[in-house]
């Protein structure tokens, strides 16, 4: 076996920016961003609901899969808090068997200069952005000063190569971000560029959504078993 036997990928629980932005790329107005402006993405914490989501997810993961050999987070506060919540679902003896690691290759997509902007501000400062995005599409286009999803996929590719080399036959848990999960799916499921441009309606990763890949001996690769399952 040249792959992990099991790869479980979990999006972080609800964060404070998730709660305020409600799926929008930008803040609705200055009032909406008031308490979050100036806080960098890697320091955004979970909400109380996000912590609860993580804890319920941990109970379910332990029941379904037992303990993992390794658990990775992105180093962002919300993934650290999510993993900590998940691990509270494990008895102390089992928790000690899980080796926890941080890996910057699975961090969130860099949102660029418009990170703290309202939609009105983004349209004023980057009036060409909509046309540029339509031309290049959601996989190759860069947010101004940020990363394309293609670039995220490049570093996820390096992370997966590490897993394939070092975690052969092991059960591995990864706590990461929505854009990063799209890159996992692009690489593991051999998507073409069109599939990777945007999520189909209703398919975007949910907070603490669980995606499971199992090693298929006949195909000699990790095969999708379930996507975006929630336990809260």
N, C-alpha and C positions, 0 to 999 in steps of 0.2 A: 504494500500500500504506500503510495507516494503522496498522500494527502491526509489531512485530519480525517478521522472517521466521522466526526460530527462538527459542523460549524453553525453556531447560532449567532445571528446578528440582531442586535436590539437597538432601536432608536432610543435616545434619552427621553426621560419623562418631560412633562410640560415645564418649560422654562418661563421666566418672567417676561421675556420678549415674545415668546409664543402667545402668552396670555394677552398681552397688550396689542400685538399686531394682528392676531387672529387670521393668520394665513396670508396677509398682505406682504408684499416686498418692502414697502415703505411704511413709516408711521403715518397715521391719518392726519395728525396735526401736532402743533407744538405741545399742547396739553397732554396728548397721549404719550409722548416720549419724555416728559418732564423728569420722571424718576429714574430713567435708564440712560439718558444722554450722557455720553462720556465714559460709560462703562464698557471696556473692550469685550469682544465676543467671548474670549476664553474665560472671563470672570462672571458671566451671567449665571445666576443660580437657578435651581428648580423652585417652583411654587410648592405650597403645601400639598396640592393635588398631585404634582409631579413626584414628590416623595412617596405619596400613597400608591401611585401607579407602579413605581419601582418595587415597593415592598410586596405588593400583590403579584407582580410579575415574578419576583424571586421565589415565592411559594410555589407558583405553577411550574417554573423551570426545574426546581428541585424535584417536584413530583414526577415530571415527565422525563427528565434526563439524568437525574442524580447529580453528583458533583462533577464539575469540569476540571480538566487538568490545568488549563490556563484560562485567564480572563484578561482581556485587553480593554483599555479605555483610551480616549484621545488626548487626555491631559487637560481637557476643558472641564471647568468646575461642574457643569451639568452632567457630564458623563461620569465623572468621579462620584458625584452624589447618587446618580442612578445605579452605578455598580454597587456602591455601599448599601443602597436600599435593597437591591437584589440579594446581596450576600446575607442580609439579615434573615432571609428565608431559609438559611442553612444552619444546621447544628454546628457548634464550635468545632467538633472533631472533623466534620466534613469541610468546613471553611478553611481549616489549616492545610488541607490538601490542594487547595486552589491557589496557584501561583498568579499573582496579579502584576500586570505590566502596563506601562504607558507607552503609546506609540504615536508620534506626531504625524505619521503617514496617513492615519485615519481621522485626522482633525476635520473640522467643518470647512467647506469651501470659503475662501477669502471673499467677503462681500464687497471689498473695495471702498471707494470714497463716499458712496451714497449710504453707507452703513447707518448713520444716524439721521438721515434726511427724511423729510416728508415727500410725498409724491410731487407736490407743487415745486419744492426746491430742486428735486432731481430733474424735473422737466425744464426748469429754468437754467440750471448749470450744464445739463447734458441734453440739449434739444435734439441732437442727432441720434440718441440712444435707441429709440423705438425702431427707426429705420434700419440702423445697424443690426439690431437684434433680429429683425425680420429677415435680413439678408443672410446672416451667418447661422441662425438657428440656435436653439437653447443648449446644444452640446458644445459648440465651438466658440460661441460669443463670450466675451469677457465683460463682466461688470467693470465699469471704469476703475482701474487700479486694483482689480481683483482677479480671481481665477476663473477660467472656463471649467466646465465639467470634464472636458477632455484632459485638462491638467490634473484634476482631482483623480481621474482614472489612472493617470501615470503613476502617482504615488501609491494608490491602492494596489496597483499591479506589483510594485515592489514589496508591499506588505504581504500580499498573497504568496509571492515567491518565498518570503521568509517562512510563512506558515507551512508551505509545501516542503521546505527543506528541514525545518526544525520540529514541526508538530505532527509528523506522520503517525497515523493511527490513534491520535489523541482527540479528546473532546475539548473544543475551543469555543469560548464565548467572547464576542466582540460587542462593546457598547460604543455606539458612534452616532452619526448625524444623518439627516435626510438626504442631502446631496451625496454624501459618501456612500450611502446604501444604494443609490442609483448607479454609482460607479461599480460597486460590488456586483450588482445584477448584470450590468453591461459586460463585465469581464467573465463572470462565472457561467452566465447563461448564453454567452456568445451573441449578444444583441448586435444589430447593425446600428448605424448612426441615427437612422430615423426613429427606431425604438427608444433610443436614449435621449432624444430631444426634450421630451416632456412626459410626465406621468399621464397615463390614461385617466379619464374621469373616475374619481373615487379610489385611485390606486396610490396616491401619495402616502408616504409612511406616517403612521399614527404615532403619537407619543407612546413609548414603550411597546410599539409594534414589534412582534417577534418573527424573524425570517429564519427558516431552518434549511440547511443543506446537509445531505447525508452522502457518504461515499458509496458510489455504485461500482461494484467490482466488475461487472460486465462492461460498463462504459469507461472504467478506470478514471473516474472524475467525480467531483462533487455535483450532486443533482438536487435541484430545488424540491423540497418536501412540503413546505408551507410558507406562505407569505403574509406578513402584516397581521398576525394573530394577536389579539389583545386579551388580557386576563384581569382587567380591572373594570 
